[in-house]
Amino acid sequence: MSIEEYNAAVDKYSDSVYRFILKNLSDEERAKDIVQDSFEKLWMKLENVSCNKVKSYLFSTAYHTMIDMLRKSKKETGINNLDLSNHTSSEQYSDLNEVLHKAIEKLPDTQRSVILLRDYEGYSYNEIAEITGLSESQVKVYIYRGRMFLRNYIGSLETVI
């Protein structure tokens, strides 16, 4: 990869990597740091990364950097430990976007990441597996469980509208 191709990758992918990390962390400063670290790591491995794989490399690096940072700062909670009765909404509310973002924030880190990669960024199951280091079947299971949690959290459409 040349310096010009690296600069083009910065222009092309920095916003989408930032959005992905920001949706996971909800912390602008930490998201910026992770994106900067990811591009720095790409710079260090410039000769080893081809132009065809740069997007996948950046998302993988950002994802793993984020996971490492989260592991240092808190313990991971599993969805089985959550009591859904405390997280369901029964009153009417009209801002579906805000309700959805609150629901996504309640997901465990891995489920949130795979759902964001699939539904927000449009990656295939195989690409998500490559980015996260999970198997394709694990990705499908995490997406399924995350979507089930979101469905239970949001409840019926009449409640939200």
N, CA, C and O of each residue as an XYZ file, in Angstrom:
644
protein
N       0.845     -1.172      0.000
C       0.000      0.000      0.000
C       0.894      1.240      0.000
O       1.857      1.323      0.761
N       0.568      2.180     -0.846
C       1.357      3.404     -0.941
C       0.811      4.464      0.023
O      -0.251      4.290      0.621
N       1.549      5.553      0.158
C       1.135      6.649      1.026
C      -0.146      7.290      0.488
O      -1.016      7.679      1.268
N      -0.267      7.402     -0.829
C      -1.473      7.970     -1.433
C      -2.685      7.089     -1.142
O      -3.771      7.596     -0.861
N      -2.500      5.775     -1.209
C      -3.594      4.850     -0.909
C      -3.970      4.913      0.572
O      -5.142      4.793      0.930
N      -2.972      5.100      1.420
C      -3.245      5.269      2.850
C      -4.077      6.525      3.092
O      -5.064      6.489      3.827
N      -3.679      7.624      2.477
C      -4.432      8.877      2.631
C      -5.854      8.737      2.107
O      -6.792      9.275      2.695
N      -6.014      8.016      1.004
C      -7.353      7.777      0.466
C      -8.178      6.938      1.442
O      -9.377      7.171      1.597
N      -7.547      5.965      2.099
C      -8.240      5.132      3.090
C      -8.671      5.970      4.289
O      -9.756      5.763      4.832
N      -7.834      6.910      4.702
C      -8.205      7.801      5.803
C      -9.452      8.594      5.426
O     -10.400      8.677      6.207
N      -9.449      9.172      4.234
C     -10.598      9.952      3.779
C     -11.857      9.095      3.650
O     -12.957      9.535      3.984
N     -11.682      7.888      3.170
C     -12.825      7.035      2.861
C     -13.423      6.355      4.093
O     -14.644      6.231      4.186
N     -12.595      5.914      5.038
C     -13.085      5.053      6.109
C     -13.090      5.665      7.508
O     -13.681      5.083      8.417
N     -12.464      6.796      7.709
C     -12.365      7.324      9.074
C     -13.729      7.621      9.690
O     -13.945      7.332     10.867
N     -14.637      8.183      8.930
C     -15.964      8.499      9.476
C     -16.760      7.251      9.836
O     -17.403      7.209     10.885
N     -16.725      6.241      8.984
C     -17.505      5.038      9.271
C     -16.925      4.248     10.446
O     -17.680      3.682     11.238
N     -15.601      4.202     10.570
C     -14.987      3.533     11.725
C     -15.328      4.306     12.993
O     -15.631      3.703     14.023
N     -15.282      5.628     12.928
C     -15.624      6.461     14.084
C     -17.081      6.243     14.506
O     -17.366      6.075     15.692
N     -17.999      6.246     13.540
C     -19.421      6.019     13.865
C     -19.632      4.666     14.520
O     -20.387      4.543     15.484
N     -18.956      3.647     13.988
C     -19.088      2.296     14.545
C     -18.620      2.255     15.992
O     -19.313      1.705     16.847
N     -17.470      2.820     16.276
C     -16.933      2.808     17.634
C     -17.775      3.694     18.545
O     -18.036      3.327     19.691
N     -18.200      4.844     18.059
C     -19.011      5.759     18.869
C     -20.341      5.114     19.251
O     -20.805      5.291     20.377
N     -20.953      4.379     18.348
C     -22.211      3.688     18.661
C     -21.996      2.641     19.746
O     -22.893      2.389     20.550
N     -20.832      2.038     19.774
C     -20.525      1.034     20.784
C     -20.192      1.646     22.128
O     -20.580      1.110     23.166
N     -19.478      2.761     22.126
C     -18.971      3.329     23.371
C     -19.779      4.496     23.911
O     -19.845      4.692     25.125
N     -20.387      5.264     23.041
C     -21.083      6.501     23.414
C     -20.151      7.475     24.130
O     -20.579      8.211     25.018
N     -18.901      7.476     23.747
C     -17.899      8.371     24.313
C     -17.044      8.893     23.158
O     -16.217      8.169     22.605
N     -17.259     10.160     22.806
C     -16.608     10.731     21.633
C     -15.085     10.725     21.728
O     -14.404     10.406     20.753
N     -14.553     11.072     22.883
C     -13.097     11.154     23.029
C     -12.435      9.785     22.905
O     -11.421      9.636     22.223
N     -13.017      8.788     23.570
C     -12.438      7.439     23.468
C     -12.593      6.897     22.056
O     -11.710      6.191     21.567
N     -13.701      7.215     21.392
C     -13.900      6.767     20.015
C     -12.844      7.390     19.099
O     -12.291      6.708     18.236
N     -12.566      8.674     19.283
C     -11.532      9.333     18.476
C     -10.163      8.706     18.717
O      -9.388      8.502     17.783
N      -9.873      8.401     19.986
C      -8.591      7.771     20.307
C      -8.449      6.413     19.634
O      -7.384      6.081     19.113
N      -9.520      5.630     19.644
C      -9.480      4.303     19.035
C      -9.289      4.402     17.526
O      -8.516      3.641     16.945
N      -9.987      5.335     16.892
C      -9.831      5.516     15.446
C      -8.403      5.941     15.128
O      -7.799      5.435     14.182
N      -7.871      6.853     15.903
C      -6.493      7.300     15.676
C      -5.509      6.145     15.870
O      -4.579      5.988     15.079
N      -5.707      5.341     16.910
C      -4.842      4.178     17.131
C      -4.926      3.203     15.965
O      -3.917      2.631     15.552
N      -6.134      3.014     15.434
C      -6.315      2.079     14.323
C      -5.560      2.537     13.082
O      -4.917      1.735     12.405
N      -5.644      3.827     12.791
C      -4.912      4.336     11.627
C      -3.411      4.339     11.871
O      -2.635      4.172     10.930
N      -2.995      4.524     13.104
C      -1.571      4.437     13.420
C      -1.067      3.009     13.211
O       0.019      2.804     12.671
N      -1.851      2.034     13.635
C      -1.462      0.632     13.435
C      -1.411      0.289     11.945
O      -0.541     -0.458     11.498
N      -2.360      0.848     11.182
C      -2.325      0.643      9.730
C      -1.052      1.250      9.146
O      -0.420      0.644      8.281
N      -0.675      2.428      9.607
C       0.538      3.083      9.124
C       1.771      2.227      9.394
O       2.669      2.130      8.558
N       1.803      1.601     10.585
C       2.950      0.771     10.948
C       3.034     -0.489     10.079
O       4.121     -1.031      9.880
N       1.908     -0.949      9.568
C       1.891     -2.168      8.757
C       1.555     -1.859      7.304
O       0.951     -2.681      6.615
N       1.933     -0.705      6.849
C       1.590     -0.231      5.521
C       1.978     -1.221      4.419
O       1.213     -1.439      3.479
N       3.152     -1.812      4.535
C       3.624     -2.736      3.495
C       2.870     -4.061      3.510
O       2.807     -4.745      2.489
N       2.297     -4.432      4.656
C       1.680     -5.752      4.805
C       0.182     -5.775      4.506
O      -0.398     -6.855      4.389
N      -0.456     -4.615      4.382
C      -1.901     -4.558      4.175
C      -2.179     -4.126      2.737
O      -1.696     -3.087      2.285
N      -2.958     -4.932      2.032
C      -3.292     -4.578      0.653
C      -4.479     -3.621      0.634
O      -5.231     -3.528      1.604
N      -4.633     -2.926     -0.459
C      -5.731     -1.956     -0.590
C      -7.095     -2.633     -0.499
O      -8.059     -2.033     -0.023
N      -7.173     -3.867     -0.949
C      -8.445     -4.598     -0.925
C      -8.881     -4.948      0.490
O     -10.073     -5.124      0.741
N      -7.947     -5.051      1.406
C      -8.240     -5.478      2.776
C      -8.191     -4.341      3.794
O      -8.337     -4.591      4.990
N      -7.991     -3.115      3.357
C      -7.789     -2.018      4.301
C      -9.040     -1.744      5.138
O      -8.920     -1.469      6.332
N     -10.217     -1.809      4.558
C     -11.455     -1.560      5.317
C     -11.624     -2.602      6.401
O     -11.898     -2.268      7.553
N     -11.464     -3.846      6.043
C     -11.581     -4.934      7.010
C     -10.517     -4.811      8.094
O     -10.800     -5.030      9.272
N      -9.299     -4.462      7.701
C      -8.210     -4.299      8.669
C      -8.538     -3.189      9.665
O      -8.330     -3.352     10.867
N      -9.045     -2.073      9.173
C      -9.357     -0.940     10.054
C     -10.474     -1.275     11.032
O     -10.367     -0.975     12.221
N     -11.541     -1.894     10.543
C     -12.646     -2.248     11.427
C     -12.210     -3.308     12.439
O     -12.592     -3.241     13.607
N     -11.420     -4.276     12.003
C     -10.923     -5.306     12.921
C     -10.041     -4.697     14.001
O     -10.189     -5.001     15.185
N      -9.131     -3.842     13.582
C      -8.218     -3.204     14.530
C      -8.984     -2.334     15.518
O      -8.730     -2.383     16.722
N      -9.916     -1.543     15.013
C     -10.711     -0.675     15.887
C     -11.541     -1.502     16.855
O     -11.634     -1.173     18.038
N     -12.141     -2.567     16.360
C     -12.959     -3.435     17.206
C     -12.120     -4.042     18.330
O     -12.511     -3.993     19.496
N     -10.976     -4.608     17.981
C     -10.134     -5.259     18.988
C      -9.537     -4.251     19.974
O      -9.376     -4.562     21.155
N      -9.216     -3.068     19.504
C      -8.733     -2.020     20.402
C      -9.826     -1.618     21.379
O      -9.568     -1.423     22.567
N     -11.050     -1.496     20.871
C     -12.185     -1.145     21.726
C     -12.433     -2.234     22.773
O     -12.660     -1.926     23.943
N     -12.393     -3.484     22.366
C     -12.616     -4.599     23.292
C     -11.532     -4.609     24.368
O     -11.834     -4.790     25.547
N     -10.289     -4.417     23.977
C      -9.200     -4.371     24.960
C      -9.421     -3.248     25.970
O      -9.206     -3.426     27.169
N      -9.854     -2.090     25.470
C     -10.095     -0.962     26.356
C     -11.270     -1.248     27.302
O     -11.213     -0.915     28.486
N     -12.313     -1.854     26.785
C     -13.468     -2.175     27.619
C     -13.126     -3.207     28.684
O     -13.607     -3.116     29.813
N     -12.310     -4.172     28.339
C     -11.916     -5.185     29.309
C     -11.118     -4.581     30.448
O     -11.204     -5.032     31.590
N     -10.356     -3.580     30.137
C      -9.580     -2.925     31.185
C     -10.474     -2.097     32.094
O     -10.187     -1.969     33.284
N     -11.543     -1.536     31.563
C     -12.342     -0.603     32.345
C     -13.535     -1.218     33.068
O     -13.998     -0.664     34.065
N     -14.038     -2.345     32.591
C     -15.195     -2.939     33.268
C     -15.291     -4.427     32.975
O     -14.670     -4.944     32.046
N     -16.080     -5.090     33.789
C     -16.336     -6.510     33.569
C     -17.460     -6.652     32.558
O     -18.387     -5.842     32.516
N     -17.362     -7.695     31.748
C     -18.368     -7.943     30.736
C     -19.610     -8.568     31.380
O     -19.502     -9.496     32.181
N     -20.779     -8.053     31.026
C     -22.023     -8.624     31.548
C     -22.700     -9.433     30.459
O     -22.721     -9.035     29.294
N     -23.241    -10.547     30.840
C     -23.942    -11.410     29.892
C     -25.419    -11.095     29.854
O     -25.979    -10.580     30.822
N     -26.044    -11.401     28.747
C     -27.472    -11.126     28.614
C     -28.292    -12.008     29.533
O     -29.403    -11.638     29.910
N     -27.762    -13.178     29.904
C     -28.501    -14.054     30.795
C     -28.617    -13.480     32.199
O     -29.508    -13.876     32.949
N     -27.746    -12.565     32.567
C     -27.778    -11.951     33.886
C     -28.727    -10.766     33.965
O     -28.982    -10.247     35.052
N     -29.257    -10.331     32.815
C     -30.128     -9.169     32.806
C     -31.565     -9.576     33.116
O     -32.029    -10.624     32.666
N     -32.258     -8.759     33.874
C     -33.665     -8.957     34.167
C     -34.453     -8.094     33.194
O     -34.484     -6.871     33.335
N     -35.093     -8.721     32.202
C     -35.778     -7.969     31.167
C     -36.988     -7.208     31.697
O     -37.414     -6.233     31.077
N     -37.543     -7.623     32.810
C     -38.709     -6.923     33.329
C     -38.353     -5.489     33.732
O     -39.217     -4.612     33.702
N     -37.116     -5.242     34.102
C     -36.689     -3.887     34.457
C     -36.349     -3.054     33.235
O     -36.192     -1.837     33.339
N     -36.231     -3.696     32.073
C     -35.787     -2.984     30.880
C     -36.869     -2.840     29.830
O     -36.600     -2.306     28.753
N     -38.068     -3.291     30.099
C     -39.124     -3.135     29.116
C     -39.808     -1.799     29.318
O     -39.829     -1.248     30.418
N     -40.355     -1.304     28.254
C     -41.024     -0.013     28.306
C     -42.502     -0.221     28.013
O     -42.846     -0.841     27.007
N     -43.383      0.283     28.871
C     -44.805      0.097     28.658
C     -45.532      1.410     28.416
O     -46.684      1.399     27.982
N     -44.889      2.539     28.685
C     -45.548      3.801     28.416
C     -45.307      4.212     26.975
O     -44.337      3.783     26.350
N     -46.206      5.055     26.446
C     -46.087      5.479     25.063
C     -44.970      6.498     24.916
O     -44.761      7.354     25.776
N     -44.257      6.382     23.799
C     -43.168      7.296     23.523
C     -43.012      7.390     22.018
O     -43.131      6.375     21.332
N     -42.754      8.562     21.486
C     -42.782      8.731     20.038
C     -41.409      8.786     19.374
O     -41.344      8.766     18.145
N     -40.324      8.855     20.114
C     -39.009      8.954     19.491
C     -38.371      7.567     19.398
O     -37.621      7.150     20.280
N     -38.684      6.874     18.322
C     -38.210      5.506     18.118
C     -36.693      5.448     18.085
O     -36.105      4.499     18.603
N     -36.047      6.440     17.487
C     -34.592      6.458     17.400
C     -33.960      6.464     18.794
O     -33.008      5.725     19.044
N     -34.476      7.283     19.693
C     -33.928      7.346     21.049
C     -34.153      6.039     21.805
O     -33.271      5.572     22.525
N     -35.333      5.454     21.638
C     -35.631      4.178     22.293
C     -34.695      3.094     21.778
O     -34.183      2.291     22.557
N     -34.471      3.068     20.470
C     -33.588      2.066     19.877
C     -32.154      2.238     20.369
O     -31.485      1.249     20.667
N     -31.672      3.469     20.459
C     -30.308      3.700     20.944
C     -30.161      3.297     22.410
O     -29.130      2.750     22.801
N     -31.175      3.560     23.217
C     -31.122      3.126     24.616
C     -31.096      1.606     24.706
O     -30.381      1.035     25.529
N     -31.877      0.959     23.857
C     -31.903     -0.504     23.843
C     -30.554     -1.070     23.409
O     -30.072     -2.040     23.996
N     -29.947     -0.478     22.397
C     -28.647     -0.950     21.898
C     -27.576     -0.771     22.968
O     -26.684     -1.610     23.090
N     -27.649      0.306     23.743
C     -26.676      0.534     24.813
C     -26.758     -0.540     25.892
O     -25.767     -0.795     26.576
N     -27.910     -1.169     26.059
C     -28.094     -2.185     27.089
C     -27.542     -3.554     26.674
O     -27.394     -4.444     27.511
N     -27.240     -3.718     25.384
C     -26.718     -4.996     24.900
C     -25.294     -5.222     25.406
O     -24.545     -4.263     25.592
N     -24.916     -6.481     25.630
C     -23.515     -6.786     25.919
C     -22.629     -6.347     24.748
O     -23.095     -6.268     23.612
N     -21.376     -6.067     25.022
C     -20.472     -5.469     24.043
C     -20.395     -6.250     22.732
O     -20.474     -5.658     21.655
N     -20.244     -7.555     22.812
C     -20.092     -8.363     21.603
C     -21.353     -8.320     20.757
O     -21.278     -8.160     19.539
N     -22.518     -8.462     21.395
C     -23.772     -8.422     20.645
C     -23.992     -7.054     20.007
O     -24.425     -6.961     18.858
N     -23.695     -6.007     20.748
C     -23.850     -4.652     20.203
C     -22.962     -4.476     18.984
O     -23.398     -3.926     17.973
N     -21.725     -4.935     19.069
C     -20.778     -4.767     17.965
C     -21.236     -5.501     16.707
O     -21.217     -4.931     15.616
N     -21.645     -6.752     16.852
C     -22.040     -7.511     15.661
C     -23.331     -6.961     15.067
O     -23.490     -6.955     13.846
N     -24.248     -6.503     15.899
C     -25.487     -5.917     15.368
C     -25.191     -4.611     14.643
O     -25.755     -4.351     13.581
N     -24.320     -3.795     15.201
C     -23.966     -2.543     14.527
C     -23.237     -2.802     13.214
O     -23.488     -2.128     12.216
N     -22.335     -3.778     13.217
C     -21.631     -4.107     11.970
C     -22.603     -4.628     10.915
O     -22.456     -4.310      9.735
N     -23.578     -5.411     11.316
C     -24.527     -5.998     10.375
C     -25.576     -4.980      9.921
O     -25.772     -4.780      8.722
N     -26.246     -4.343     10.876
C     -27.401     -3.524     10.541
C     -27.068     -2.070     10.231
O     -27.781     -1.438      9.452
N     -26.013     -1.525     10.814
C     -25.650     -0.138     10.545
C     -24.620     -0.026      9.428
O     -24.720      0.850      8.570
N     -23.635     -0.914      9.442
C     -22.556     -0.826      8.461
C     -22.774     -1.734      7.256
O     -22.129     -1.532      6.227
N     -23.655     -2.722      7.344
C     -23.995     -3.567      6.207
C     -23.012     -4.670      5.877
O     -22.967     -5.127      4.735
N     -22.225     -5.111      6.844
C     -21.281     -6.194      6.607
C     -21.997     -7.537      6.537
O     -23.052     -7.721      7.145
N     -21.416     -8.470      5.793
C     -21.943     -9.835      5.739
C     -21.496    -10.585      6.997
O     -20.609    -10.128      7.718
N     -22.115    -11.734      7.250
C     -21.746    -12.537      8.410
C     -20.272    -12.933      8.358
O     -19.573    -12.916      9.371
N     -19.818    -13.288      7.166
C     -18.427    -13.700      6.999
C     -17.472    -12.542      7.305
O     -16.449    -12.737      7.962
N     -17.804    -11.346      6.830
C     -16.954    -10.180      7.096
C     -16.945     -9.834      8.583
O     -15.905     -9.463      9.127
N     -18.096     -9.952      9.239
C     -18.167     -9.679     10.671
C     -17.319    -10.689     11.432
O     -16.624    -10.327     12.381
N     -17.370    -11.939     11.026
C     -16.554    -12.972     11.665
C     -15.070    -12.649     11.516
O     -14.289    -12.833     12.449
N     -14.695    -12.170     10.344
C     -13.299    -11.808     10.097
C     -12.884    -10.617     10.966
O     -11.776    -10.597     11.503
N     -13.762     -9.635     11.103
C     -13.453     -8.436     11.879
C     -13.347     -8.752     13.363
O     -12.418     -8.301     14.033
N     -14.300     -9.530     13.880
C     -14.376     -9.768     15.323
C     -13.553    -10.949     15.797
O     -13.268    -11.065     16.989
N     -13.170    -11.819     14.891
C     -12.424    -13.009     15.292
C     -13.329    -14.117     15.792
O     -12.846    -15.109     16.339
N     -14.636    -13.967     15.613
C     -15.597    -15.006     15.985
C     -15.840    -15.897     14.779
O     -15.495    -15.539     13.653
N     -16.433    -17.057     15.017
C     -16.830    -17.888     13.883
C     -18.123    -17.319     13.296
O     -18.837    -16.564     13.955
N     -18.408    -17.688     12.062
C     -19.617    -17.185     11.411
C     -20.876    -17.620     12.162
O     -21.838    -16.857     12.254
N     -20.874    -18.839     12.699
C     -22.043    -19.301     13.450
C     -22.182    -18.537     14.765
O     -23.302    -18.272     15.200
N     -21.062    -18.177     15.412
C     -21.139    -17.365     16.635
C     -21.711    -15.987     16.324
O     -22.497    -15.448     17.103
N     -21.320    -15.421     15.193
C     -21.838    -14.119     14.783
C     -23.349    -14.194     14.621
O     -24.072    -13.314     15.088
N     -23.824    -15.242     13.961
C     -25.266    -15.395     13.750
C     -26.003    -15.541     15.078
O     -27.085    -14.982     15.255
N     -25.423    -16.285     16.002
C     -26.053    -16.476     17.314
C     -26.104    -15.160     18.068
O     -27.139    -14.822     18.643
N     -25.001    -14.405     18.080
C     -24.976    -13.123     18.779
C     -25.976    -12.135     18.176
O     -26.641    -11.398     18.903
N     -26.077    -12.123     16.858
C     -27.040    -11.234     16.206
C     -28.455    -11.645     16.570
O     -29.290    -10.794     16.876
N     -28.730    -12.934     16.539
C     -30.061    -13.417     16.895
C     -30.414    -13.050     18.332
O     -31.497    -12.525     18.589
N     -29.511    -13.321     19.270
C     -29.774    -13.008     20.674
C     -29.936    -11.511     20.898
O     -30.800    -11.081     21.662
N     -29.115    -10.731     20.238
C     -29.228     -9.281     20.354
C     -30.544     -8.762     19.824
O     -31.168     -7.895     20.435
N     -30.969     -9.289     18.689
C     -32.254     -8.861     18.117
C     -33.420     -9.292     18.992
O     -34.403     -8.564     19.126
N     -33.313    -10.477     19.590
C     -34.377    -10.923     20.503
C     -34.448    -10.000     21.721
O     -35.538     -9.641     22.165
N     -33.302     -9.621     22.255
C     -33.283     -8.685     23.382
C     -33.913     -7.359     22.976
O     -34.725     -6.801     23.714
N     -33.537     -6.850     21.793
C     -34.096     -5.582     21.330
C     -35.606     -5.674     21.157
O     -36.334     -4.746     21.511
N     -36.074     -6.789     20.615
C     -37.515     -6.978     20.445
C     -38.218     -6.981     21.797
O     -39.264     -6.352     21.958
N     -37.644     -7.688     22.766
C     -38.251     -7.728     24.105
C     -38.166     -6.373     24.799
O     -39.092     -5.978     25.506
N     -37.086     -5.678     24.605
C     -36.901     -4.383     25.252
C     -37.879     -3.350     24.697
O     -38.544     -2.640     25.452
N     -37.955     -3.278     23.389
C     -38.815     -2.284     22.759
C     -40.283     -2.650     22.935
O     -41.124     -1.766     23.102
N     -40.598     -3.928     22.902
C     -41.987     -4.359     23.065
C     -42.775     -4.163     21.794
O     -42.234     -4.259     20.692
N     -44.028     -3.894     21.946
C     -44.887     -3.753     20.772
C     -44.677     -2.385     20.135
O     -44.254     -1.429     20.785
N     -44.982     -2.325     18.864
C     -44.819     -1.086     18.108
C     -45.782     -0.002     18.602
O     -45.470      1.186     18.530
N     -46.944     -0.410     19.098
C     -47.907      0.564     19.609
C     -47.356      1.299     20.832
O     -47.686      2.464     21.055
N     -46.520      0.625     21.622
C     -45.928      1.250     22.802
C     -44.978      2.355     22.407
O     -44.898      3.382     23.081
N     -44.257      2.155     21.319
C     -43.239      3.100     20.890
C     -43.831      4.279     20.131
O     -43.356      5.408     20.257
N     -44.860      4.016     19.349
C     -45.418      5.065     18.481
C     -46.348      5.971     19.215
O     -46.897      6.902     18.625
